[in-house]
Amino acid sequence: MADTVADFLLNRLREWDVAQVFAYPGDGINGLLAAWGRADNKPQFVQARHEEMAAFEAVGYAKFSGRVAVCAATSGPGAIHLLNGLYDAKLDHVPVVAIVGQTERSAMGGSYQQEVDLLSLFKDVCGDYVQMCTVPKQLPNLIDRAIRVAASEHAPTCLIFPSDVFDLPYEPPEHAFKQVPSSTGLTLPTETAAGDGVQAAADILNAGEKVALLVGQGARGCVSELTEVADLLGAGAAKALLGKDVLPDDLPWVTGSIGLLGTTASYELMMNCDTLLTVGSNFPYTQFLPPLDQARAIQIDRSGKWIGMRYPYELNLVGDARSTLQALIPKLERKTDRKWREQIEENVASWWDTMQRQAMTDADPINPMRIFWELSQRLPDNAIIASDSGSAANWYARLLRFRGQMRGSLSGTLATMGPGVPYVIGAKWAHPDRPTIALVGDGAMQMNGLAELITVAHYYRQWSDPRLIVAVLHNDDLNQVTWEMRAMEGAPKFAESQTLPDVDYAAFARGLGLNGINIEQTDALGSAWDKALAADRPTVLDVRCDPDVPPIPPHATFDQIKALAGAVLHGDEDRWGFAKQGLKQKVQQLLPGQKGDG
């Protein structure tokens, strides 16, 4: 039998070295599913429990592999369900190709069942490249361009196939007018910023006395270059949240995360520097950068589309981070006065002492910070960590000390609920030999994490390292929004929207044949992490933690905390727990150099 369009599509994906497609079936892609059967499931069809989860798994794969990921869904509702995950890819600049079905060509425009204007629907999220295949000769160009655009633009793209097109005999484009042959393969350029711009950057940095670095995911792979720049300039380096794994936290001049979820060391670095070098970051919150009239600033970014838009940078250098830093280093002068560096390192050491004290304070029943602190002491050097959105992101940003080859991510710009578990599933297909850990709130776990445990149970035996750990912050509260209502609206907790049904997450895992550990006492935390990290199968840690431990920004003042307390003490069902825990955490922050149980 001659190859169909669907046969050719799968073959072309194999030529691009696509090994998995994260997907969910439906009759709009029946012809593609039949071709998968003929292709002996190559590339592998990885069946998620929901199309949104398939998209998130593709994002996780792309984030942790650095390669283009592919997801697929049927027409109508299946295609619609992909959107949230694809927007996550768009906003975090991740290469994902979506393949979606459509109603048959003969029915299009007839308001037929599941007919949706998919070209319009995907125009925003996949605006860099979205096309519909209506005749076989459009291939292979559509596939090749979708993959190349995704890779080169770090963006999602989409190909739409009317269901009958999948079954048409494949015909290659001819050497003829209005036909477009194509080829596989892509070698991306390494662009160094212009030489005069590099010299101008060096002049600004050499003139500065208190230099700060801000690094993001665009600086990944530049540890040695960033270390040399920081050493020459006596600088410290803060990290945007998506760049948390760019520099290890065991370097004494790395101040950790920046922003609302960030560290006091990063805040002090930005508020007191006189020169700022931003590398590979599009960090959006100007109020956490130096005051506008205080610092001279330089930005290095691979794209002119994203440069110079968050801060009044004096100099904007478009170029690859690593090659541009390598060109910059010989032009930098070593600063002999190290007082600024010494102050940075003192602030970093004080921050980690504070985090330990806060994590060790008592709570009812378990301080959620302690979950992250105990994990941080045990993380394997090659671990891959994903945090969900919500209060878990606060503790991920502040308490985990990355080192070695650790990788980590979360939904940085979209900040959507629910990607934590599917991210680590995608990561497992990218790195089946590495342990992966998802840190999720119970709201996100109820939203979709429980269902994706079924996916984990279905596939984990294919991974050479079976360790996939999901730690659930079990407090029966949509905690981040509860705190945001208190802080931003001055409103007490609205229990009808915020209180969650109580679920035994560990029991659900055990019912699937996975490990499930219920943890209700602080002294059981460490051993539970040890068991999970030594297990022969995935594990769910169901940790009962205190919803009253506040994710207050570390740089918040007592006056700000007092104002927050005043707004909620009347009418909030958790007011006394909040008051007690908020005071305990702030006191620990104000006791530098002291260690203890609090």
N, C-alpha and C positions, 0 to 999 in steps of 0.2 A: 504494500500500500504506500502511496506517495505521502511524504511528510505533510502534515497540516500546518497551519499557522501556529497552532499551539505546540506542536512538536518542534518547530523551528525556534519558537520563543524559549523553550526550556533548553534546547541545545545551545542557543546563543548565551544564555545565562551561564551555562557550564563553561563556555569559551572565555567568559569574563571571570572564571573561578568563583562563581557564586555557589556556595556549598549548602546553604539553607535558605528557605523562604518561609517567613513567619506568616501564617495565614489561617483563614477559616473558610470552609467550603460554602457553596450555594449554587443554585442552578444557573446563575448568570455567568459562572465560570466552569460549567460542566465539561465543556470541550477541553479546557485546560486540565481539569482533573483526570479526564480519560487519557490525555497525553502523558500525565505524570505516571499513570499506571504502565503505559508502554515504555516509559523511560526508566523503569525500575526505581522510581522515587529518587531520581537524581536531577537537580538538587533536591535535598530532603525537604519534604513538606512538614514543617513543624506546626502542629495544630495547637493554637491557643484556645482559650475558652470563650473568647470574644474578640471581635476585630480590633477594638481599641487596644487590647492587650497585645495583639500581634504587632501593631504599630509600635507600641512601647518596647516590645522585645527587639524589634528591628533597631530602634534608637539605642537601646542598651548595647546591642551588638556593634553598631557603628561607633558609639562613643568609646568603647573599650578595645576595639580592634583597629580603629583608624581607617576602616575600609567601608565601601558602600554596602548597605544592607538592603534587603528586598522584603516587602510585605505584599500580601495579596488578599483581595476580598471580592465578594460578589457584587452585583448591581444594587442600586437603591439603598436600602438600610445598611447593607454590609459596607458599601463605600462610605456612607455617612459616618459610620462608627470609626473609621480610620482617622477622621479629621483631628481629634484631640492629640493623638500621638504624633501625627504629621506636623501639627503646629508646634509641638514640643521640639521636633527636629528643626523646624524652621527657625525658631527663636534662639535655640542653642547652637545653630550652625552645624548641623549633622547631616551627612549624606545618606538619604534613604530614597529608594525607588518604590513607588506604589503601583501595583498592577490591579486594575479593577475591571469588573465586567459591566456591561450595559445591556439594555434590552435589544432584541434583534433589530437590524437596520430597517426591516419592513414595517416595524411597529413604531419607530421613532417619530415623535411629533404627534402621536395619536393618543396621548395621555394613557398609555398602556400601564399594566401592573408593574410597579417598581421603577417606572421611568422617572428619572431625575436628570436635570440638566447638569451633568457631571462636569462638563467643561467650565461652566460658570461656577459650580460649587468648588472646584479645586483651583480656580484661577488665582485666588489670593495665596493659599497655603503652598501651592506648587507653582507659583508664578514664574519661576525661572525656566520651567519647561513642563507643559502639560499638553498632551496631544491625544487625538483619537485615531485609532487604526481602522480604516474602512475598506482597504484593499490590501492583499498580501504583499504587493510590491513596495509598500511603504516600509516594510521590514527589509533588511536589518537596521536601517537608518534610525528608526524610532528608538529601538532598544539601545543602540550604541550611544545616541545622543543623550538619552535619559540618564544613562550611567555616567557618561563623561561630564555632563552638566552638574549632576549631583556631586561628583568627586571634585570638580574644579571650583564650584561655587559654594561647597559645603552647605548644601540645601536639599530639601526634598523635591522630587520630581514625580510625575504621574503619567502613566499610559492607560488609556481607556480602550477596551475592546468590546464592541457589540458581540453578543454571545454567538451569533452565527458565523462571525469572522474566524473564531477559533477553529472551526471545522473546515474552513476552505483549504484547498490544496495550496501549499506554499509555492509562490513563483518569485524568483529573485528579480530585483530591478535589472533592467537591460541597459546596454550602452546606447541610450536613446534620449531624446529630448524629454524634459520634465520627468525624468526618473533619477533616483538618488542612491547610487551604490554607497557602501559604507565599509568600515573596518573596525576591528576591536583594538584595544590597547590605548594606554595613556601614560605619558611621562610628564609629570607636572614640573614647571620650572622652579628654580631656587633664585629668587630675586633679591639682590642686595640693594639697599637704599643708595641713592646717588652720593658720590664721594664728597661733594661740597656740603651736602646735608649732614653727612657723618661728621665731618670736621666741625661744622657749626654746633652739632650736638655735643661733641667733646669739649668745645670752648665753654658752653653753658655749664656742663657738669664739672669741669675743672674749676670754674669760678665759684661754684656753690660750696658752702661750708657745712650744710646739714642736708645731705642728699637722701631721698627716699625712693625706693622702687615699688611699683605696683605691677604685679605680674598676673596674667590670666592664662586661659587654656591655650592661647596662641603662642605661648612661650614654652610649651611642653617639649621636652628633649633638649633644653638649654641649661641644665643644671650647672655644668662646668663653666659656661660663659657667664651666667648670672652670678655665680660664686666669685669669679674673677673680677667682674665689674663691681660687685658689692665690696670686695676686699680692697680694691684700689681706691674706691671713693669713701670707704669707711661708712657705707650705707647700710640701712636695714631694708627688708623687703616684706611688704604686705601682699596677701594673696586674695584675688577675687574668688568668689565661692566656686565657680567652675574651674578655677586654677588651683584648688586646694592640693592636688596631687602633683603640681608642677615642681615645687621645691619641698624637700623633706623638712619636717619640723624639728629634727634633732640638730639643725644648724642654729647656733645661738642668736643669729641676727635675723632669723625669719620670724616675723611678728604674728603670723597666722592670718586668719580671715579678717576681712574688712567689711564695714557696713553695720547695719542694724543687728546682724547676727555675729558680728566680729568681736575682736579682742580689744582690751584696753591698750595693749602694746601697739596695735595697729592704729588705733585712734590717736594716741600720743605721737606716733611717728608722723602721721599726716598733719596734725594740728601744729607741729613744731618745726617741720622741715622748711628749708628755703628753696629747695630744688626737687622736682619730681620727674622721674623717668618711668613712663608707663609702657609695658611691653606685652603685646598680645592680649589686651583686655579692653572690653567695652563696658566696664563697670558703670552703671547708670546713675548712682546716687551722689550727686555733686556735693551734698552737705557733708559727706564723709571724706572728701578730698580737701586739700589745704584751702584756707580762705582765699578768695579770688585775687586779692591784692598782695598775697604773701609770697608765693612761690613762682619761680620760673619753671616752665614745664615742657617736656618733650614726650611725644608718643611715637612708638614704633608699631606698625600694624601691617599685615599682609595685603590689606584691601583699602584702596582710597575711598570706598563707599562707607567705611565704618570708622574713619579716622577723624580726630579733631572735633567730635560732636558732643562730648560730655563735659569739657573743661576748656578754658581759653589757653590751649597749648601754644606756646611760642614757636614751636617747630614740630611739624608733622612729617615723619619719615615713612614712606611706603616701601616695605620690603620684608623678606623673610626674617623672622626674629633671630634665628641662630646666625645666619650669615651676616646680618647687619651688626649684631653684637660682636662678632669676630672682627669685623672691619673697624668697629669703634674702640675695642680694647687697646690696640697699640697707640692710640691717640690720647688715652687717659693718663693723668698724672696721679701718682700715689699720694694721698693726703697723709701728712705726718701727724697732724693733730687728730687723735683718736677718741677725744672726749665724747663726741656725738655717738660713735659706735659703742662706746662703753655704756652710755646711758641707754641705748637701744637694748643691749644685751641684758642690762639690769632690769629693764621693763619686761623683757620676755621671761626671764627667770621668775620675776614676781608674779607674772600672769599665770604661769604653770603652777606655782605654789598656791595661788588663789583658787585655781580650778580644782586642785586636789582637796583643799579645805572645803570648798562648796560641795564637791561630790561626796565627801565623807560626812556631811551633816545628816542628822536623823530626819526621817520623813515617815509618813504613814500610808502604806507600809514601806515602800522603797522609794528612795530618791532617784528620779529618772536619770540624773546626771551620773549616778553611780554605775548604771548600766553601761554607759559609754566609757567611763573611766576604767572599769574592769576589763572591758574589751580592749581598750587601747594598750594595756599592759601585755596583752596576749596575742595581738594581731600578727599573723605570719607575714614575713617580709614581702610575700607575693600576693597578698590578699587583694581582692577587689570588693569595694564597699559602695553600696548605693543607699542614700537616705531618701525617704519619702518627704513630701512637703508637710508642713505643720511643725509642732514643737520639736519633733525629732531632728529637723534641720538645724535648730538652734544648737542642740547638743552635739550634733555631727560637726558643725562649723567650729565650735569652741573647744571641744574636749578630746577629739581624736588626734593623736600625734602620728602623722604619716612619716614613713621612713622606707628605705630600701626601694623596692619596685612596686610599692602599693599604688593602687589606682582607686579613685573615688569620683562619684558624680551624683547629681540629683537634677531635678527639673529646675534649671537655674532661672530662666527668664519667664517662662510660662508659669512656673511654680504651681503646676497642677497636682491635685491629689492622685495617688494611685500608681505611679511608675516604679516604686521601689522594688516590688517583687518581680514584675516583668523585666526590669532592667537587669537584674542579676541572672534571670533565665537567659536573656540575650547574651550576657557576658559569658555564661557557661558554654555557649556555642562558639564564642570567639576564643575562649581559653579554657577548654575542658579539663586542663591539668592544674587549674588554680582554684583555691577556695573563694567562694563569693558569699557576701553577707549583706542582707537587706535590713535596714533599721526603719521600722514603720510604726505609725500610730494605729490605734485600734479602729479609728474611723476609716483610714485607707485600707486596713485589712478587711473590714466588712464590705467596703465598696467593691473591691475586686481581688484582694490578696488571697482570700480563702479559695476562690475559684481557681486561681492560678497555681495553688498548691497541687491541684489535680494535674496540671501540666507538669509540674516538678516530679510528681510521683510517676507519671507516665514515661518520662524520658531520662531520669537521673542515672539509670544503669548504663547509658551510652557515654557518660562522662568518665574520664580516667580518674579524676578526683571527684568523689561523690559529694563532697562537702558543700552544701548550700544552706546557709543558716538565715532564718528569718526571726528577728527579735521584735516582738510586739510590745509596744508601750501601752499596757492594758490599764487604763484609768477610767473607762466608761464615759469619756468626755471628749468632745471635739475641741481639744484643749487650746490650740492656737487661736481659733476664732473666739473662744471664750475670753482669752486674754486680750485679744484685739478689741473686742467689744468693751471690755473694762477700760483699756488704755485710751482708745480712740474715740469712743462714744460716751465714756463716763457712765456706762450702764452696767448694772449687775448682771450676773449670769442669767440667761433666759433658758431655763432647764428644758422647756419643751422642744427647743431646737438643738440644744447642746448635749443633752444626756443620751448616751448610747445604750441599746440593749446589751445585757451582759452575755458574753459568748466565751466558751472554753476553747480557745484557739489551739492549745496543745492537744486536746482530745480530738479535735477535727483532724489534726495531723496524724495522730496515732491511728485513727480510723482509716487513713489512706496507706498505712504501712510505713509512715515516716516516724522519725523520733519526735516526740512532743514532751516538753518539760515544763511543768507549772512551777513558778518561782514566786513565793509569797513572803520570803524573808531575805533581808539583805545578805546575811552570811551564807546564803545558798547561791549567790550570783556567780562568784568566781568559779566554783566547781561546775556550775551549769555551763558556763562558757568553755571550760576545759573539756567537758564531755562532748559538747557540740563540735568543737574543733578537732576532736579525736574520733568522731563517729564515722561509721561506714555507710552512712546515708544522710540525706538532708534532715535538718532539725528545725523545729519551731520552739523558740523560747518565749513562753507566755509569762510576761513579767508584770505583776501587779504593782503599779507605781502611783505615786501621789500626784493628783492633778493640781495641787495647790503650790507646787514648786514653780515659781514664776520665771518665765523666759524673758526677764527684764534685760534690756541692753546693758552691758557691763558699765558703760560710761554714764548711765542714768544717775542723777543726783538724788540725795535724800529728799529734797524739795519735790522733785518729780514723782518719787515713789509715794511721798505723803499725799500729793494731789491725787494720784491714782487710788490710793487707799480711801481717801475721803469720798471719792466718787462712787465706790462700790460697797463700802462698809454697811450702808443702809439698804437692805433688801437682797443681798447676795447670799445664796444658801451656803457658800463655802467661805464666807467672809473671815471667820476666825482662823481657818487654816491658811488662807491667803496671807493674812496679816502676820501670822507667826512665821511662815516660811519666807516671805519677802524680807522680813527683818533679819532672819538668820542668814540668808544669803548675802545681804548687803553688809552685815557685820563681818562676815568672813572675808569679803573683798577689802575691807578697810583694816585688816590685820596682816600686813605684809610680813613675810618671813617666819610666820608661825605655822606650825603643822599640828594637826590633831583631829579629833573626831567631831569637834564642834558641838 
